[in-house]
């Protein structure tokens, strides 16, 4: 329930929900390593699924407008934004989880991603609605692929990519939200198939359902946070938060290392 409640705000803001889901148990002295890594990742995807369902409901007007105006250009943006993330996720997901899923990598993703976002937000806001093409879609897709590394943040990476390509802040947010849902739903579908093949216990199914439900509720309740980012506001506060969170993780690791040395 705690992680589900965290998921909503962390998903809506460019602060990396995956980093929060991975690091909060460690910071609260839980023992996440007791869980099967595949099942733990499935739980994270289930939380994203709850958030995605909430976004489908709360942003239905925006989605309806996009579908009404759907054309070849929009199709190209969606296709090229989806393919890199889908290919990398399907082909390298387990390698990324095993080699880049540790707390130091997560902290590095938070800090470096925050710095990149701050730099990108200094770009001019020259481009607006209807100007995105397949090259922009590819940039967003590569950003979503990079966000498979914990701490990078899908939202933060796509905002960074869009701002680097000189889109206005409000249009960068619209692009980020538009390309997110296909990737999230694809990941949920893939994990759902894998879970169905391996099977889970009733207890595991129960806490997957609880996490999904609380993620859905927290996302619905926190939807107004989108407006905070949608306004023409600098991304610097989110960059500062990410860097501070990354430094907190590194500080905790250093304290744990000193404690083991003293023992």
N, C-alpha and C positions, 0 to 999 in steps of 0.2 A: 504493500500500500504506500509506503514511504517513497519508493522509487517511482511508482506510478504518479504520485502527486508531484514529484520533481520533474517528470518527463514533460508535462504540458508547457510550463514556462521555458524550460531549457530547449524545447523543440522550436518554440516560436521566436526565440531570440538567438542571435548568432554566437552562442557561448558553448556549443558542443554538448548536446544531450548525452552522447556516448561517453564522453569524459566524466560527466556527472554520475552516470549509471555505473561506471567502472570504479570510480574513485571514492564515492560516498561510502560504500561498504567498508573500504579500507580505512577511511578517516574516522568512521564510527566503530572501528575495531570489530567488525563482523569478520567472518572467515569465508569469503567468496570462493577460495580455492578448493573448498570442500565439494563444490558443485562440478558436475561434468561440464567442460568448456562448451561443448556443442549445445547443451541444454541451457547454459547461462546465456549464450548468444541468442538462442531462440527466445528466451525471455525478453531480452532487449528488443528484438524485432517485434515481439508481441506488443510491447509498450509503444513502439513506433506505429504499429497497426492501429492501436486505440487512438493515438493522436491523429493519424491520417483519416480515420473515420470521422472524428470530430471536425477536422478541417473540411472534409467533403460536405458536411452539413452547414458549417458556419460560413463557408465561402461559396455556397451553391450559386448565389447570384453572379459572382465573378466567374465561376466555372461555366455557367450558362451563357454568359456573354462571350467568353472565349470560344465555346463550341459554336455559337451562332456565327461568329466571325471567322471560323476556322477555314484556312485556305492552304495552299501549297507551301507558302512561306512559313506559316506556323507549324505545319507538319514537319518541315525540314528542321526547324529549331528543336522540336520535341524529339525527333528521331536521333539527331546528332548529340543531343544532351543525354539521351538514354543509353545509347550503344556503348560508349566507353565505360560507364559505371556498371552496366550489366555484364560486359565482357570481363572486366577486372574482378567484379564481385564473384562471378561464377567460376572463373579460372584460378583466382589467387586468394580467395577469401580465407581459406584455412592457413595458408602461408603467412598472410598478413596478421591473422590472429595470433599465430604462434611466435612470430618474430617481432611484431610491433605492438603487441597488446599489453606490454608492461607499463608500470606507472611512470618510468622515466620517459618512455616514448610518448605517452599520453601528455605528460607535462610539456615536453618539447613541442608537440602538436599544438597545444593551447598557446604557448608563448609565441612560437614562430607564426602561427596562424593569426594571432592577434596583431603582431607587428605588420604582417602582410596586409591585413585588413585596414590598418591605420594608414599605411602608405598608399594603398589603392584609393582610399577615400579622399585623397588630395587631388585626384584627377579631376579635370573639368567635367561638368555635367552637360555635355553637348548633345547627347542622343536621347530620344524619347520613345513614346509608344509607336509601335508599328515599324521600327527601324531594325529590329533584330533579324539576322539572317542565319544561314547554316553555319558560317564561321563562328558566330556568337554562340550558337547551339553547341558546337564542338568545344569551345572554350568552357562553357558551363558543364559539358559532359566530362571533360578532363578534371574539372574542379570536383565534380561529384565522385569521380574515381579516386582522387587523392583523399577525399573525405572518408574513405574506407579505413584509413589509419586513425585510430582513436585519438581524439583531441583536436583534430583538424576542423571538424564541424562542417556538415553538408551546407547548412545555411550560410555559415561564415565564408566557406570557400566559394560558393556561387555568387554571393554578394561581392566578394573580392574580384572574381573574374569579370562580373558585369561592370563594376566600377573601373577596373583597369581598361575596359573597352569603352569608357567614357559615357556610360548610361547614367542618367540622373538617378538619385537615390530612390525615389519612388518607383521608377521603372525597374531598377535593379532588384528591388524587393518583389515586384510583380513577377519578374522573370524567375527569381529564386523559388517562389512559391509554385509557379506554373510547372517548372521542370522537376519539382520534388516528388509530387504524388506518384507518377509512373514508377520511379525508382523505389520508393517506399513500398508501394503495393507489390512490385515485382519481388522485392526481398521477403516480404511477408508470405507471398505465395510459395517461394522456393523453400523457406524454412517450414512452412506448413506441410509441404509434400514430404520433406525429410523427417519431420516429427511423426507423420502418419505412417511412414515406412518402419521407423524404429520403435514406435509405440512409447507411451508414457503412462505413469501410474495415475491413479485418481488424485492423489495428493498433488502431484506435479501439475496435472491439468487444472486443479482448483487454484493454485497460486498463479498459474499463467492467466487464468480468467480474471482473478482479482487484480493483477497488475494491469491487464488490458482495460478493465472497467475503470480503474482509478486514473489511468492515463487519459482515457476518453473524457472523464469528468473534469480533470484538471485542465485539459486543453480547451474544453468548452468554456470553463470558467475564466481562463486566462487569455481568451481570444483578443481582448482589448489591447493586450501587449503588442499585437501586430501593428496597431496604429502608432505606437511609440516609435517603431522602426520605420513605418511608412512615411512619417512626416519628414520634412527636409532637415533632418538632424544628423550631425556627425556621428560616425561609428566609433569615435574615440572612447566613449565610456565603456562600450562592450569590449574593445581591445584591452583597456586597462583592467577590466574584470578578469578577462581570460589570462592575462599575464600574472595578475595577483593569485589566481587559482593555481596556475602552473607552479609559481614560486612556493605556494603553500604545500603542494604535493612534494616538491623537491626538499623543502624544509623538513617535512615529516619523515621522508626517507633518510635524510641526514641524521635526524634525531634517533631514528630506529637503529641506524648503523652505529652511532656512538653508544647506544644502550647495549648492543650486542658486544661491542669491543670492551666495555666496562665489565660485562659479565665474564 
